[in-house]
C-alpha cells in the first residue's frame, strides 16, 4: 500500500443530501435525471423526505406508501444502485413520526396538573380541563386523602386541596406532512404505539422486490406538548419503585423543595426510558428487515447520549451558527457512536447558515469543517428538493434549506466542494477515534432542576440546560486546552473495562475518566467507576465526588450506599477543587495538543501506522511555523484535501510539522510512528513575486438567466452588476485575458484571483486548472504556463440572490407552495425586493505569482 495514498472513494465517504419530495409528485424520468445529476456532482446518496407539495401540481401528488408511491421508491432504489448511490428514507413524512394510522389511542398525549382549593361542607363542582382524568385526589389540612372520580364532590367540612392529572390526546399534527402522511403525531413514549405505527409500513412493503433503503431516519425530537403515555403509571412504579399518585402533591410542586425535585426527576427519567424503548422498537424493526437507522436524539427530554446510541448512525445538526460553544452539544452524537464501536456519525448540515440564496461557499466550508471537528464524518446537505424539469425557475424549493440544487448558484462548481468533503470524510472514517479522556454525562443533575415543565434538551435552548453546567464548562476547557474527549452515560459506563490502565469502551481506549462536578449519581454507577479504578483506571474529579443520589425511592438508604462506595475511592482519584482548572491534572495522563493556543482546531484519529489530524485554522490570522503535535512520530505527510497532487512529506521537526495555513484553511496531517514515507519533500516557501494580470479583460456570459447579458470588452475587473443588463443575472460569465511570461517558472507558479463572487473555473492556454470554491482563490498553473503569451480564462458563477430579488421586485408569483409556503430566516414571509445588490463576478486583482529569481 502507498503510505501517501488517499483512502478509496466510497459511497459513505461522499456527502449525501436530504431530498425533499414535494407532494411526492415524482415521476420516473425526473427521478432518474436527478439521481444521475447527484452522482455526477459527487454525492454519495440521498435521504428521501416527503413533504407538502407545490401549488398547481396537485394532480401529480402521489399519496405516501400507496402502491404508486412504492413504485416510485422502487424505481429510486433501483436507479440509485445502478449509479452507486445510497438511499435512506424517513419513516414517515414531514416530522415527527405520525400519519393517518395514528389513532387518538396511540397519538402523543399532553398532561395537565389540575389544582383547585375548595371550602368543604357543600357540593363542589370541579373545573377540570378537557381530557382523561388519570388521577384525582383531595387533600385536607389534617392530612386526610380522598380519592375522587367525578367532577362534583360533596366535600366534608374544612379546607381541601384538590389535585389531579388530566391527559389529552391527540395534541399535535404532523408538521410539513406530505399527501397521505397527514394525521396525528405518534406517542413517543410508547413502544406499543410504535409497533402499531409500523404495521402500515409492513403492509406497504409486501412484495417490494427492489433494493431496500440503507437506513430509516428519525428527525430531531419535535413531539411538542407530549408529556404522557397511557402506560406511564405502571412504568413509573416498576422503574422508580413507588406510585406517582402517592406523591401527587410533590409532583404538583407542593411541599419541600427536595421532595418536589426528586419526584419530578423520577418523572423525567421514566419518560426517558420510555422514549428509549420507543426508539429501540423502531430500530429493531428496521434491523429485522435488513436496514440500519439514523437518529437525531436532540430535543428529547431524556438522556440524549443513550437515545443517540440506539442507532448505528447517530446524527447531530448545525443550525444557523458556527460557534465553538456548540461543540459540547455536537460531541454527543459522536460519543454515542464511539461507545458502541460504530464508525459513522452524520450531521444535518447547512440549515439556515444565512438568508436564502445568500449562503456563500466560504460559509459552507466553514460549517463543514466545524462539524468535522465535532466528530462528524458523514455529512448530509440540508438540502436539495426534487424539482421536475418543467418547473419554472427557481423550481420547487424548501423553506429551511441552503439551496444546494441546480438553481441556487452553487451547483455548477459543486463537484469541487463534494470532492473536498469526500477526501476529508475518507480520512475521518479511517482508523479509530483518538480521544484522551472520557467524561461522564451527569443527566440526573439536569433532571433535578425542580422546574415544573418537562424540559426539552434542544439545540436552541442550551443556555437553559447545558451551558450553565460544570459538564459544559469542563468540556469547553478541554476543547480550548487541547485535550480530546468523548462522553459516556451511566449505562455506557456499565459496559466499560480497563486495559493497560486505560478505560475501554466500544473498542476505544481513554487515558482517564472525568467526573465534571457531578452532584447526583446512582450508587451502582459510582460502584462501577470504583471497580474501573480498582482495575487500574485513572479518575479525575472536579469539585469532589458526588454526595447525593437521584430520585425519591429509598434515597436516604441509597445515599448511604453512595457514601460507602465513595469511601473506597478515597485517595484513589485526582480531586480538582471547584473553580480550579482541570487541565494540570489531565496533563499528567494525556499530552495536550498545544496548537489550540494558536487558534488552530483539530480532530485526531489513529491509523495502522500512526495518526491522522484534520486541522483547521480558526484563528483569523495566518499560521506559518511548526505545528506542534502531542503524539510521537518519526515522519509525516501533509495532505491538501483540495488538491491530491500537493502531498509533501517531512521528518518530525521540534515535535511538530511545518505548515502554513491561511485563515479558514484546513489540512490533513498523517503521522508515521516508525519509518518514513517517501515522496516529495516539504521545503520552505519560496520568495515569490506577484505580477498583476492587467488585461485588457473581456467578459462573455455563457449560462444563466433570466437572459444572457451582452458581452463586453476592455472592462475593469469588478462586480459585473455595473455592466448593462446584469443586475438581475444569476449564472456564469467567462473572463478572458492574455499576459506575457518571460522564461520558465518551473511549475511552481500560481494564479491568485483576488476576490471572487462566488466560484471560479480556471483554464490556462486551453488546459483546465481546476475549480476555486472559496477563499483564498489561488490555483496552481502546473505545466500549463508557458514562456511567451498565455491565454487565461476564468468562468465565474454567482449566487442566485440578485435574480430572486428581481423576481420579488416584479412581484412574480414564484413562491407557490402549500403549508408554510416560503419564509425567511426569521420565519416571516419571504420578500427579497429590498435586498441590496450582491457583488458578482471577478473583482480581482488577478496576479501571477512566480518564484523570485
Secondary structure, DSSP 4 states (H G I P E B T S, - for coil): --TTPPPPP-TTTS-EEEEEEETT---HHHHHHHHHHHHHTT--EEEEEEE--BTT-GGG---TTSHHHHHHHHHHHHHHHHHT-EEEEESSSSBSSEETT--GGGB-EEEEEEEEEEESSSEEE--PPSSEEEEEEEEETTS-EEE--SSEEEPPSSEEEEEEEEEEE---BPBTPPTT--SEEB-TT-HHHHHHHHHHHHHHHTT--SPPPSEEEE-----TT--B-TTHHHHHHHHHSS-GGGGHHHHTT-S-HHHHHHHHHHHHHHHHHHHHHHHHHHHHHHHHTT-EEEE--TT-SS-HHHHHTTSSEEEEEEES---GGGHHHHHHHHHHHHHHT---EEEEEEETSSSTT---HHHHHHHHHHHHHTT--EEEEEEEE---TTSPTT-S--TTS---STTSS-STTHHHHHHHHHHHHHHHTSSEE--SEEEE--HHHHH-S--SSPP---STTHHHHTTTSHHHHHHHHHHHHT--EEEE-HHHHTT-EEETTEEEETTEEESEEEEES--B--HHHHHHHHHHHHTT--EEEESSS--B-SSSTTHHHHHHHHHHHHHHTTTTSEEE-TTS-SHHHHHTTS---GGGGGTEEEEEEEETTEEEEEEEE-SSS-EEEEEE-SS--SEEEEEETTEEEEEEEEE-BTTEEEEEE-TT-EEEEEEESSS---SSBP-PPPPEEEEE----EEEEEEEEESSPPPPEEEEPSS-GGGSTT-TT-EEEEEEEEEEEE-S--TT--EEE--EEESEEEEEETTEEEEEE-SSS-EEE-GGG--SEEEEEEEEEE--SHHHHHHHHHTT-----BSTT--B-TTSSB---TTPPPPP-EEEE--EEEEE--
